[in-house]
């Protein structure tokens, strides 16, 4: 049963109870008054009848034609339907409508009866008492007759059971009438409760619909009473709630968009450590596939440091925590985790955690430190050499022509090495900052390769190297900056020439695909150890540092190659077998 249904029956029950209580009170009050009224009316009727009979007897006495008292009692009793008794002034029974003359002789004197004494004394008397003669309770009304009440007493008697029977009949009539009124009241009350509860039932249905999110319905009640005021309040409340929900949904959408697009991981937990919110970035960091909301943080993020931070914040040991956390699974990462307590009215409601992935930042910091250290180291060697030879010359060595020439040549070579190193650093800096001006055109790749071989021709000839160019399709055009493509080819060919022993061979090969052309520079040199292959394109990384410096390398050539190729949208990689040779491969877009 619905709330309004219960209200409907409650109203019916309340109204019916009120009506029933009123009817019961009315019934008892009415029957009590009716009983009093009937008694009084009956007494008055008896008094009137007895007074009429008294007048009749006194008229007979005055005209000296009085009948026998017993005959008068019989006749009057028969006409009135009552017991009529005539007494002498001394209390002797002279006549009785219920007895024969023989029975009268056996009756005792009644002068001691209350109504007889009262009638002789005051003219009338009344009593209710048990009659031993008739064996029943009677109501007696007695009046004295004759001048100065000297002739005798006339008494009327009515059985009390007849009075009660009449009163009982009247009570039944009253009861039936009241029951009829109650039934009518019940029907009217039911109808009125339906009328009263109908708008409440309608508003209850609307309120439930509002709770389910349906704000399209409004109450149809237009009365100017409390129910109408309630309907207006519900309509206003519906409009306000709809507006607030729309505002909240808008703010939630904004918050969701912010959380979804943040690179930082966000996690919000309640006071029990249960996750309320976790954004996609944090789920991605910890490879969480299933929705984590509703689960405890310790179950989702299985990291001892994060668990300890959560416990400290929720227990009130700390208000703010910041800590670097290392995670090794599913992949190694370094996170900067900041946590703060959520407080409302001095009560801890939970905590918010922000996870910053500083893995790349720390790696770049290390790269920067290594870069500074490598640059310093690379610059120190030629600068120290130039300074040392210059000091020696200044101390007198320049007087020796041969020594002077040798020292100046060494100074020139080291200064040239400095220029190459600085130019490579500048090229690398421009490439990484995106400030290198790359103008792509249709470039004949074979022509660029031939020109680079010409630059290294003397060195190739001195080492007796065999060079072969394997380009099946003549006139391959690639989309590239010609100068930068030449720089890539020259760097790779220079390395191949440097690290290939005398009488070795170098092959430059090109293979075309749908959109790319792949170039391979294959040598039969010393090769690269397998453990060094992943780092071969790093700045200043050398497999054999001493030999690289002897060959005049700066350690930046392959890093420059990688960045130039990637700037053109291509890729570069290496494969090598130690002491057998190395293959460098890179791709460019083909026209």
C-alpha positions as CSV (number, residue, x, y, z in Angstrom):
1,X,0.0,0.0,0.0
2,X,1.4,3.4,-1.0
3,X,1.9,6.3,1.4
4,X,-1.2,8.2,0.0
5,X,-3.2,5.0,0.2
6,X,-2.3,4.7,3.9
7,X,-3.2,8.4,4.3
8,X,-6.5,7.8,2.6
9,X,-7.5,5.0,5.0
10,X,-5.9,6.9,8.0
11,X,-8.1,9.9,7.2
12,X,-11.1,7.6,6.9
13,X,-10.3,5.9,10.1
14,X,-9.7,9.2,11.9
15,X,-12.9,10.8,10.7
16,X,-14.9,7.6,11.4
17,X,-13.4,7.4,14.9
18,X,-14.3,11.0,15.5
19,X,-17.9,10.4,14.2
20,X,-18.2,7.2,16.2
21,X,-17.0,8.8,19.4
22,X,-19.4,11.7,18.9
23,X,-22.3,9.3,18.2
24,X,-21.4,7.2,21.3
25,X,-21.3,10.3,23.4
26,X,-24.5,11.5,21.9
27,X,-26.1,8.1,22.4
28,X,-25.3,7.9,26.0
29,X,-26.2,11.5,26.6
30,X,-29.4,11.1,24.6
31,X,-30.5,7.9,26.2
32,X,-29.8,9.3,29.7
33,X,-31.8,12.4,28.9
34,X,-34.4,10.4,27.2
35,X,-34.7,8.1,30.2
36,X,-35.1,11.1,32.4
37,X,-37.6,12.6,30.0
38,X,-39.6,9.4,29.8
39,X,-39.7,9.0,33.5
40,X,-40.8,12.6,34.0
41,X,-43.3,12.4,31.2
42,X,-44.7,9.1,32.6
43,X,-45.0,10.6,36.0
44,X,-46.7,13.7,34.7
45,X,-49.1,11.5,32.7
46,X,-49.9,9.3,35.8
47,X,-50.3,12.5,37.9
48,X,-52.7,13.9,35.3
49,X,-54.7,10.7,35.1
50,X,-54.8,10.3,38.9
51,X,-55.9,14.0,39.3
52,X,-58.6,13.5,36.7
53,X,-59.8,10.4,38.6
54,X,-59.5,12.4,41.8
55,X,-61.7,15.1,40.4
56,X,-64.2,12.5,39.2
57,X,-64.4,11.0,42.7
58,X,-64.6,14.4,44.5
59,X,-67.4,15.3,42.1
60,X,-69.3,12.2,43.1
61,X,-68.7,13.0,46.7
62,X,-70.0,16.5,46.3
63,X,-73.1,15.2,44.5
64,X,-73.5,12.4,47.1
65,X,-73.6,9.9,44.2
66,X,-70.2,8.2,44.8
67,X,-70.0,4.7,43.5
68,X,-68.5,1.8,45.3
69,X,-64.7,2.5,45.6
70,X,-63.9,-1.0,44.3
71,X,-66.2,-0.5,41.3
72,X,-64.5,2.9,40.6
73,X,-61.0,1.2,40.8
74,X,-62.0,-1.5,38.5
75,X,-63.5,0.8,35.9
76,X,-60.7,3.4,36.0
77,X,-58.0,0.7,36.0
78,X,-59.6,-1.0,33.0
79,X,-59.8,2.3,31.0
80,X,-56.3,3.5,32.0
81,X,-54.6,0.2,31.7
82,X,-53.1,0.7,35.2
83,X,-53.5,-0.7,38.7
84,X,-55.8,1.6,40.6
85,X,-56.3,1.4,44.3
86,X,-58.6,3.4,46.6
87,X,-57.6,3.8,50.3
88,X,-59.4,5.2,53.3
89,X,-57.9,8.0,55.2
90,X,-56.7,5.4,57.7
91,X,-54.9,3.4,55.1
92,X,-57.4,0.6,54.6
93,X,-57.8,-0.7,51.0
94,X,-61.3,0.1,49.8
95,X,-60.9,-1.0,46.2
96,X,-58.3,-2.4,43.8
97,X,-58.5,-3.0,40.1
98,X,-56.3,-6.1,40.3
99,X,-58.0,-7.8,43.2
100,X,-61.4,-9.2,44.1
101,X,-63.4,-8.0,47.1
102,X,-62.6,-11.2,48.9
103,X,-58.9,-10.6,48.4
104,X,-59.3,-7.0,49.7
105,X,-60.3,-8.3,53.1
106,X,-57.0,-10.1,53.4
107,X,-54.9,-7.0,52.7
108,X,-53.1,-5.3,55.5
109,X,-53.3,-1.6,56.2
110,X,-51.2,0.6,53.9
111,X,-50.9,3.7,56.0
112,X,-47.2,3.0,56.4
113,X,-46.6,3.1,52.6
114,X,-44.4,6.1,51.6
115,X,-46.7,7.4,48.9
116,X,-49.7,7.1,51.2
117,X,-48.1,9.0,54.0
118,X,-46.8,11.6,51.6
119,X,-50.2,12.0,50.0
120,X,-52.0,12.3,53.3
121,X,-49.5,14.9,54.4
122,X,-49.0,17.0,51.3
123,X,-51.7,16.0,48.9
124,X,-49.6,13.8,46.6
125,X,-46.8,11.2,46.9
126,X,-44.7,8.9,44.7
127,X,-42.5,5.9,45.3
128,X,-40.8,3.1,43.5
129,X,-40.9,-0.2,45.3
130,X,-41.6,-3.9,45.2
131,X,-45.2,-5.0,45.6
132,X,-45.6,-8.2,47.6
133,X,-49.1,-8.5,46.4
134,X,-48.3,-8.5,42.7
135,X,-44.7,-9.7,43.1
136,X,-43.2,-7.0,40.9
137,X,-41.6,-3.5,41.1
138,X,-44.1,-0.7,40.7
139,X,-44.2,3.0,40.3
140,X,-46.8,4.4,42.6
141,X,-48.5,7.8,42.3
142,X,-50.9,8.7,45.1
143,X,-53.2,11.7,45.7
144,X,-55.5,12.4,48.6
145,X,-59.1,13.4,47.9
146,X,-61.9,15.0,49.8
147,X,-62.0,18.2,51.7
148,X,-58.8,18.7,53.7
149,X,-57.6,15.3,52.3
150,X,-59.9,13.6,54.8
151,X,-61.8,11.1,52.6
152,X,-59.1,8.9,51.4
153,X,-56.2,8.3,48.9
154,X,-56.3,7.4,45.3
155,X,-53.3,5.5,44.0
156,X,-52.2,4.6,40.4
157,X,-49.5,2.0,40.0
158,X,-47.5,1.1,36.8
159,X,-45.1,-1.8,36.6
160,X,-41.5,-0.5,36.2
161,X,-40.8,-3.2,33.7
162,X,-43.3,-1.5,31.4
163,X,-41.5,1.8,31.8
164,X,-38.2,0.1,31.1
165,X,-39.6,-1.7,28.1
166,X,-40.8,1.6,26.7
167,X,-37.4,3.2,27.4
168,X,-35.7,0.2,25.8
169,X,-37.7,0.6,22.7
170,X,-36.8,4.3,22.6
171,X,-33.1,3.3,23.1
172,X,-33.4,1.0,20.1
173,X,-34.9,3.7,18.0
174,X,-32.1,6.0,19.0
175,X,-29.5,3.4,18.4
176,X,-30.8,2.5,14.9
177,X,-31.0,6.2,14.0
178,X,-27.4,6.7,15.2
179,X,-26.2,3.7,13.3
180,X,-27.8,5.0,10.2
181,X,-26.1,8.4,10.7
182,X,-22.8,6.5,11.2
183,X,-23.2,4.6,8.0
184,X,-23.9,7.9,6.1
185,X,-21.0,9.5,7.9
186,X,-18.8,6.6,6.9
187,X,-19.7,7.0,3.2
188,X,-19.3,10.8,3.3
189,X,-15.9,10.4,5.2
190,X,-14.7,7.9,2.6
191,X,-15.6,10.2,-0.2
192,X,-14.0,13.2,1.5
193,X,-10.8,11.3,2.3
194,X,-10.6,10.3,-1.4
195,X,-11.0,13.9,-2.4
196,X,-8.4,15.1,0.2
197,X,-5.9,12.4,-0.5
198,X,-6.1,12.4,-4.3
199,X,-3.9,15.5,-4.8
200,X,-1.5,14.1,-2.1
201,X,-1.4,10.8,-4.0
202,X,-0.6,12.7,-7.2
203,X,2.1,14.7,-5.5
204,X,3.6,11.5,-4.0
205,X,3.8,10.0,-7.5
206,X,5.4,13.2,-8.8
207,X,7.9,13.3,-5.9
208,X,8.9,9.6,-6.6
209,X,9.3,10.5,-10.3
210,X,11.5,13.4,-9.3
211,X,13.6,11.0,-7.1
212,X,14.0,8.8,-10.2
213,X,15.2,11.9,-12.2
214,X,11.9,12.7,-14.1
215,X,11.2,16.4,-13.6
216,X,8.7,16.8,-16.5
217,X,5.6,16.3,-14.4
218,X,4.0,19.0,-12.3
219,X,1.0,18.8,-9.9
220,X,-2.3,19.7,-11.4
221,X,-3.7,21.1,-8.1
222,X,-4.7,24.8,-8.3
223,X,-6.5,25.2,-5.0
224,X,-5.8,28.2,-2.7
225,X,-5.3,26.2,0.4
226,X,-2.5,24.3,2.1
227,X,-2.6,21.5,-0.4
228,X,-2.3,24.1,-3.2
229,X,0.6,25.7,-1.4
230,X,2.3,22.3,-1.2
231,X,1.7,21.7,-4.9
232,X,3.3,25.1,-5.7
233,X,6.2,24.2,-3.4
234,X,6.8,20.9,-5.2
235,X,6.7,22.6,-8.6
236,X,9.2,25.2,-7.4
237,X,11.3,22.5,-5.8
238,X,11.3,20.5,-9.0
239,X,12.4,23.5,-11.0
240,X,15.2,24.3,-8.5
241,X,16.4,20.7,-8.3
242,X,16.4,20.4,-12.1
243,X,18.5,23.5,-12.3
244,X,20.9,22.4,-9.6
245,X,21.2,19.0,-11.2
246,X,22.0,20.6,-14.6
247,X,24.6,22.8,-12.9
248,X,26.1,19.8,-11.1
249,X,26.1,17.7,-14.3
250,X,27.8,20.6,-16.1
251,X,30.4,21.0,-13.4
252,X,30.9,17.2,-13.3
253,X,31.3,17.1,-17.1
254,X,33.9,19.9,-16.8
255,X,35.7,18.1,-13.9
256,X,35.6,14.8,-15.8
257,X,37.1,16.5,-18.9
258,X,39.8,18.1,-16.8
259,X,40.6,14.8,-15.0
260,X,40.5,12.9,-18.3
261,X,42.9,15.3,-20.0
262,X,45.3,15.7,-17.1
263,X,48.7,14.1,-17.5
264,X,49.0,13.8,-13.8
265,X,47.3,10.9,-12.1
266,X,44.5,11.8,-9.6
267,X,43.0,9.6,-6.9
268,X,40.4,10.5,-4.3
269,X,39.6,8.2,-1.4
270,X,37.0,8.4,1.4
271,X,37.7,8.2,5.1
272,X,37.9,4.4,4.9
273,X,40.4,4.3,2.0
274,X,37.9,3.4,-0.6
275,X,38.5,4.9,-4.1
276,X,35.9,7.5,-5.1
277,X,37.7,8.9,-8.2
278,X,40.6,7.7,-10.3
279,X,41.4,9.4,-13.6
280,X,42.5,7.6,-16.8
281,X,46.1,8.8,-16.5
282,X,46.6,7.1,-13.2
283,X,44.9,3.9,-14.4
284,X,47.2,4.0,-17.4
285,X,50.3,4.3,-15.1
286,X,49.3,1.2,-13.1
287,X,47.7,-0.6,-16.0
288,X,44.3,-0.8,-14.3
289,X,41.7,-2.3,-16.8
290,X,38.6,-2.6,-14.5
291,X,36.8,0.3,-12.8
292,X,38.6,0.9,-9.5
293,X,35.8,3.0,-7.9
294,X,34.4,1.3,-4.8
295,X,37.5,-0.7,-4.1
296,X,40.1,0.0,-1.5
297,X,43.2,1.8,-2.7
298,X,45.5,-0.9,-1.2
299,X,43.8,-3.5,-3.4
300,X,44.2,-1.5,-6.6
301,X,47.6,0.2,-6.2
302,X,49.8,-2.5,-4.7
303,X,52.6,-0.3,-3.5
304,X,53.9,-0.1,0.0
305,X,54.8,3.5,0.0
306,X,51.4,4.6,-1.4
307,X,49.6,2.5,1.2
308,X,51.7,4.0,4.0
309,X,50.9,7.5,2.8
310,X,47.2,6.8,2.6
311,X,47.2,5.4,6.2
312,X,49.1,8.4,7.6
313,X,46.7,10.9,6.0
314,X,43.5,9.0,7.0
315,X,44.7,8.4,10.6
316,X,45.5,12.1,11.0
317,X,49.3,11.6,11.4
318,X,50.0,13.9,8.5
319,X,48.0,16.7,6.8
320,X,50.2,16.8,3.7
321,X,52.7,14.3,2.3
322,X,55.0,14.5,-0.7
323,X,57.2,11.6,-1.6
324,X,59.0,10.1,-4.5
325,X,57.8,6.5,-5.2
326,X,59.5,4.0,-7.4
327,X,57.4,1.3,-9.1
328,X,58.9,-1.6,-10.8
329,X,55.8,-3.3,-12.3
330,X,54.4,-3.4,-14.9
331,X,57.3,-1.0,-15.9
332,X,59.9,0.9,-14.1
333,X,58.7,4.4,-13.3
334,X,59.5,7.2,-10.8
335,X,56.5,9.0,-9.4
336,X,56.2,12.2,-7.4
337,X,53.2,11.6,-5.1
338,X,51.5,14.5,-3.2
339,X,48.7,13.7,-0.8
340,X,46.5,16.0,1.2
341,X,43.6,15.4,3.7
342,X,40.0,16.5,2.8
343,X,38.4,18.2,5.8
344,X,34.9,19.5,6.3
345,X,33.9,20.9,9.6
346,X,37.0,19.5,11.4
347,X,36.2,16.0,10.1
348,X,38.3,14.0,7.8
349,X,36.3,13.0,4.8
350,X,39.2,11.4,2.9
351,X,42.3,12.3,0.9
352,X,43.4,13.4,-2.5
353,X,46.5,12.1,-4.2
354,X,48.3,13.6,-7.2
355,X,50.8,11.3,-9.1
356,X,53.4,13.1,-11.2
357,X,55.3,10.8,-13.6
358,X,58.8,12.2,-13.3
359,X,60.6,9.3,-15.0
360,X,61.3,11.2,-18.2
361,X,62.1,14.4,-16.2
362,X,64.7,12.5,-14.2
363,X,66.0,10.8,-17.3
364,X,66.3,14.1,-19.1
365,X,68.0,15.6,-16.1
366,X,70.5,12.8,-16.1
367,X,71.0,13.2,-19.9
368,X,71.6,16.9,-19.3
369,X,74.1,16.2,-16.6
370,X,75.8,13.6,-18.8
371,X,75.7,16.0,-21.7
372,X,77.4,18.7,-19.7
373,X,80.0,16.3,-18.4
374,X,80.6,14.8,-21.9
375,X,80.9,18.2,-23.5
376,X,83.3,19.4,-20.8
377,X,85.3,16.3,-21.3
378,X,85.3,16.5,-25.0
379,X,86.3,20.2,-24.9
380,X,89.0,19.7,-22.3
381,X,91.1,17.4,-24.4
382,X,91.7,19.7,-27.4
383,X,91.8,22.8,-25.3
384,X,94.4,21.3,-22.9
385,X,96.4,20.1,-25.9
386,X,96.4,23.6,-27.5
387,X,97.3,25.2,-24.2
388,X,100.1,22.8,-23.5
389,X,101.7,23.2,-26.9
390,X,101.3,27.0,-26.9
391,X,103.0,27.2,-23.5
392,X,105.8,25.0,-24.7
393,X,106.3,27.3,-27.7
394,X,106.2,30.4,-25.6
395,X,108.9,29.0,-23.3
396,X,111.3,28.8,-26.2
397,X,110.5,25.8,-28.3
398,X,109.5,28.0,-31.3
399,X,113.2,28.6,-31.9
400,X,113.4,25.1,-33.3
401,X,111.9,25.1,-36.7
402,X,110.9,21.5,-36.8
403,X,109.4,21.6,-33.3
404,X,107.5,24.8,-34.1
405,X,106.0,23.3,-37.3
406,X,105.0,20.1,-35.5
407,X,103.5,21.9,-32.5
408,X,101.6,24.4,-34.8
409,X,100.2,21.5,-36.8
410,X,99.0,19.8,-33.6
411,X,97.5,23.1,-32.4
412,X,95.7,23.4,-35.8
413,X,94.4,19.8,-35.7
414,X,93.0,20.3,-32.2
415,X,91.4,23.7,-33.1
416,X,89.9,22.0,-36.1
417,X,88.6,19.3,-33.9
418,X,87.0,22.0,-31.6
419,X,85.3,23.6,-34.6
420,X,83.9,20.3,-35.7
421,X,82.7,19.5,-32.2
422,X,81.1,23.0,-31.8
423,X,79.4,22.7,-35.2
424,X,78.0,19.3,-34.3
425,X,76.8,20.6,-31.0
426,X,75.1,23.5,-32.8
427,X,73.5,21.3,-35.4
428,X,72.3,18.9,-32.7
429,X,70.9,21.8,-30.6
430,X,69.1,23.3,-33.7
431,X,67.6,19.9,-34.6
432,X,66.3,19.1,-31.1
433,X,64.9,22.6,-30.6
434,X,63.1,22.4,-34.0
435,X,64.8,25.5,-35.2
436,X,66.7,23.7,-38.0
437,X,65.5,24.9,-41.3
438,X,64.5,21.9,-43.4
439,X,63.4,22.6,-46.9
440,X,62.2,19.4,-48.6
441,X,62.5,18.9,-52.3
442,X,62.7,16.0,-54.8
443,X,66.3,14.8,-54.3
444,X,68.2,12.3,-56.4
445,X,69.4,9.9,-53.7
446,X,72.0,8.2,-55.9
447,X,73.6,11.5,-56.9
448,X,73.9,12.5,-53.1
449,X,75.5,9.1,-52.4
450,X,78.0,9.5,-55.2
451,X,78.9,13.0,-54.1
452,X,79.5,11.8,-50.5
453,X,81.7,9.0,-51.8
454,X,83.7,11.6,-53.6
455,X,84.4,13.5,-50.4
456,X,85.7,10.3,-48.8
457,X,87.5,9.1,-51.9
458,X,91.0,9.7,-50.7
459,X,90.5,7.9,-47.5
460,X,88.8,5.0,-49.2
461,X,91.6,4.8,-51.7
462,X,94.3,4.9,-49.0
463,X,92.7,1.9,-47.2
464,X,92.1,-0.1,-50.3
465,X,88.3,-0.4,-49.6
466,X,85.9,-1.8,-52.1
467,X,82.8,0.3,-52.5
468,X,79.6,-0.8,-54.3
469,X,76.4,1.1,-54.8
470,X,73.4,-1.2,-55.2
471,X,70.4,1.0,-56.4
472,X,68.2,-1.2,-58.7
473,X,66.0,1.7,-59.7
474,X,67.9,4.6,-61.3
475,X,67.0,8.1,-60.4
476,X,65.2,7.4,-57.1
477,X,63.7,10.7,-55.9
478,X,63.2,11.1,-52.2
479,X,61.4,14.0,-50.4
480,X,64.3,15.5,-48.3
481,X,66.4,18.5,-47.6
482,X,69.4,17.7,-49.8
483,X,72.0,19.1,-47.5
484,X,70.7,17.2,-44.5
485,X,70.4,14.0,-46.5
486,X,74.0,14.4,-47.5
487,X,74.9,14.9,-43.9
488,X,73.2,11.6,-42.9
489,X,74.9,9.7,-45.8
490,X,78.3,11.3,-45.1
491,X,78.2,10.5,-41.4
492,X,77.3,6.9,-41.9
493,X,79.8,6.4,-44.8
494,X,82.5,8.1,-42.7
495,X,81.9,5.7,-39.8
496,X,81.9,2.7,-42.2
497,X,85.3,3.9,-43.7
498,X,86.8,4.6,-40.2
499,X,85.9,1.3,-38.7
500,X,86.5,-1.0,-41.7
501,X,89.9,-2.5,-41.9
502,X,92.1,-2.1,-45.0
503,X,91.0,-4.0,-48.1
504,X,87.5,-4.4,-46.6
505,X,84.3,-3.6,-48.5
506,X,81.3,-1.2,-48.1
507,X,78.0,-1.6,-49.8
508,X,75.4,1.2,-50.1
509,X,72.0,-0.3,-51.0
510,X,68.6,1.1,-51.6
511,X,65.2,-0.7,-51.6
512,X,62.0,1.0,-52.5
513,X,58.6,0.3,-51.1
514,X,55.1,1.8,-51.5
515,X,55.8,5.1,-49.7
516,X,59.4,4.8,-48.3
517,X,62.8,4.0,-49.6
518,X,65.2,2.2,-47.3
519,X,69.0,2.8,-47.5
520,X,71.5,0.4,-46.0
521,X,75.2,1.1,-45.4
522,X,76.9,-2.2,-44.9
523,X,80.5,-2.6,-44.0
524,X,82.8,-5.5,-43.1
525,X,84.3,-3.6,-40.1
526,X,85.0,-4.4,-36.5
527,X,81.3,-4.5,-35.6
528,X,79.5,-3.4,-32.5
529,X,79.0,-5.5,-29.3
530,X,75.4,-6.5,-28.8
531,X,75.2,-4.8,-25.4
532,X,76.2,-1.4,-27.0
533,X,73.6,-1.5,-29.8
534,X,70.7,0.1,-27.9
535,X,72.8,3.1,-27.0
536,X,74.7,3.6,-30.2
537,X,72.6,6.7,-31.2
538,X,73.1,8.5,-27.9
539,X,75.1,11.7,-27.7
540,X,78.8,11.2,-27.0
541,X,78.4,7.4,-26.7
542,X,81.3,5.5,-28.1
543,X,82.0,1.8,-28.2
544,X,85.7,2.3,-28.1
545,X,86.4,5.7,-26.7
546,X,90.1,5.8,-27.2
547,X,89.9,4.6,-30.8
548,X,87.1,7.0,-31.6
549,X,89.1,10.0,-30.4
550,X,92.1,8.8,-32.5
551,X,89.8,8.7,-35.5
552,X,88.7,12.3,-34.8
553,X,85.1,11.5,-33.9
554,X,83.0,13.8,-31.7
555,X,80.5,11.1,-30.6
556,X,77.7,13.2,-31.9
557,X,77.5,12.0,-35.5
558,X,75.0,9.1,-35.1
559,X,72.8,11.2,-32.7
560,X,72.7,13.9,-35.5
561,X,71.8,11.2,-38.0
562,X,68.9,9.9,-35.9
563,X,67.4,13.4,-35.3
564,X,67.7,14.4,-39.0
565,X,66.0,11.2,-40.2
566,X,63.3,11.5,-37.6
567,X,62.8,15.2,-38.6
568,X,62.0,13.9,-42.1
569,X,59.5,11.4,-40.7
570,X,61.8,8.4,-41.2
571,X,63.4,5.9,-39.0
572,X,67.0,4.7,-38.4
573,X,68.3,1.5,-36.9
574,X,71.5,-0.7,-36.7
575,X,72.4,-4.4,-36.8
576,X,75.8,-5.7,-36.2
577,X,77.9,-8.9,-35.6
578,X,81.1,-8.3,-33.7
579,X,84.2,-8.6,-36.0
580,X,82.1,-9.3,-39.0
581,X,80.5,-6.0,-39.8
582,X,77.7,-3.5,-39.3
583,X,74.6,-2.4,-41.2
584,X,73.1,1.0,-40.6
585,X,69.6,1.4,-42.2
586,X,67.4,4.5,-42.5
587,X,64.3,5.4,-44.4
588,X,63.0,8.5,-46.3
589,X,59.8,9.2,-48.1
590,X,59.9,8.4,-51.8
591,X,58.1,10.3,-54.5
